[in-house]
Amino acid sequence: MRPVLALAALLASLCGTAAADVNDVMTERRLSLPASPVSLSFARQDWALTQEQRRDGDTAVYYLHSSKARLMFFSVYLDKTDSCASAAACLEASLKNPNYKDAKGLQRSTQGPFRLATFHLDNPHGTAVKQGHVLASAYLNGVWVDVHLSNVGQERPDLAPLLEFLKTLTLQ
């Protein structure tokens, strides 16, 4: 009987570890890497977690959220890495994504702990839409925090709602 209890305890602890990186309380969601002190928090509201991907060993995780009310997408990539060691260096690494090569009106700025890039993509991959993008990078305690906010429209979408939402994020 004791081996069964030991197995049950082991499974319970593994399940707790796997779920510990998305923590929801009544009005807030906190995202983190397992066993990392770095977390990103935001008001849950109508944000739906639509995708989660993990690197083996849980050294990196990607979360994609969407909001129907805001017509906005919000992703967070957390990576325990030394490939970039500052918010500015991490932002430059993000901007190397080939999907951003046709960025229009690229501007860089700083907001709180984040180094930002704002831009539009017109008719990406031949689609009949225009996209607004805010990339925000931070580097804290060996963890690269990469936030990507985007919206879509027939005309270039306003970036102000993306920047306003970014202000509500809490990085710890």
N, C-alpha and C positions, 0 to 999 in steps of 0.2 A: 504494500500500500504506500510506503514512503516514496518509492521511485515515481509513482503517479503524482503525488503531491509535489515532488521536486520538479517534475516536468511541467505541471500546471503553473508553478511559481515562475519557472523560466519563461514559459510562453506569455504569462501575464506581464512580466518585466519587458520582454521584447515588444509586445504590443504597445506598452506605455511609451517606450522609447521612440517607436516609429510614429506615434501620433503626437508626440510632444512638440513638434515644430509648427503646428497650426493650432493655436490656442484661441478659442472663442469664449468670450464672456458675453454678458447680455447685449452690450452695444459696441463691442470692440473685437477686432481680430488682431492677433499678434503672430507674425511669421518669423521663423528663425531656422538655423541649422540645428540638428540635434547636438546637444552638449556644447552649444556655443552661447556666450553671454550676449551676442549681438542680436537684436531683434528690430523689426519694423512693425509699428502698430498703426491702425487706422480704424475709423468708424465703419462698422459692418454694413449698415444701411441696406441697400439692395445689391451689394456686390456679390456675385456668384463666382465661386471657384470653379473654373471650367477645365483647367489642366494643371497637372503637377508632374514634374519629371525630376528624377534624382540621379546623381552620379553614384556609381558604386562606391561604397565606403562612406556615403552621406557627407562628402566634402563640398558638395554643391547641390543646390536645389533651385528649381524654377517653378514659379506659381503664376498662372494666368487667371485674371478675374475679368468679368464683364459687368456692365451696368446698363440695363435697358433704359432706365429713367434718364441717365446721362448720355446715352449713346456713346459710351467711352469704353476703352479697353485699358487695363492696368496690369502690367506684369512686374514681377520682382524676381531677380536672380541673385542668390546669395552664394558666394564662392570663397571658401577658405583657401587663399592663394597668396603668393608673393609675386605673381606675374605683373601686378601693378601695385604701387605702394602709396598712392595718394589719390584723392578724388579726381584731380586733373588728369593723371596718367590713366586711371580707369575709364574716364570719359573718352579719352582719345582711343583707347582699345575698343570701346563700344562703337565708336564712329567708324571703325575699320570694317564694319559689317557691309558686305557688298550691296545689300538692299538699300543702303543710304547713299550710294554713289551719285544719285541724281537729286540730292537734297537741294531745295530752293530756299533762299533766305536764311541760311544757317547762321545762328547767333549763339554765342556762349555767354554764360553769366553764372552767378553764384547765388544760392538760396540756402541759408542755414548751413548744414554740413554737406550739402550737395553742390557739385559742379554740374551745370546744365548745358544742354544744347537744345535749341528749338528750331524747327524747320518744317517745311511742307514737302510732300511728294505728290506730283501731279501725274495721274494716270499710271500708277505703278503696275508693272507687268502687263501693260496694255489694257488695264481696266478703265472703265469710264467714271472713275471717282478721284477725288482728291483727299489726301490724308494730312492731318496735323499731328506732329510728334513732339514730345518732350522726353529727352533722355536725361536722367539724373543719376550721377554716380557719387558714391561716398566710399571711403576706406576706413574701417574702424576695427581695431584689435585683430588685424590679420584677415579680415573678411571684406571682400568687395561686395558692396550693395549696389545693384544696378536696377534702377526703376525705369520703366518705359510706359508712358501714357500716350494714348493715341485716340483720335476720333476721325470720322469719315463723313464726306458730304459731296454733293454735286459741284459745289464751289469750295474753295479753300476754307476749311473750318477754322473757327476762332480758337486760338491757343489759350485764351484767358481762362476758360473753365479747367483746362488741364493744369495750368499753373496754380490756380486757386486750390485744386484738390491736392497738389503736391505740398502746399503749405500745411495741410492738415495731417501729414504723415509725421510720425514720431520715430526717430531712430535712437536706439539705446544700445 
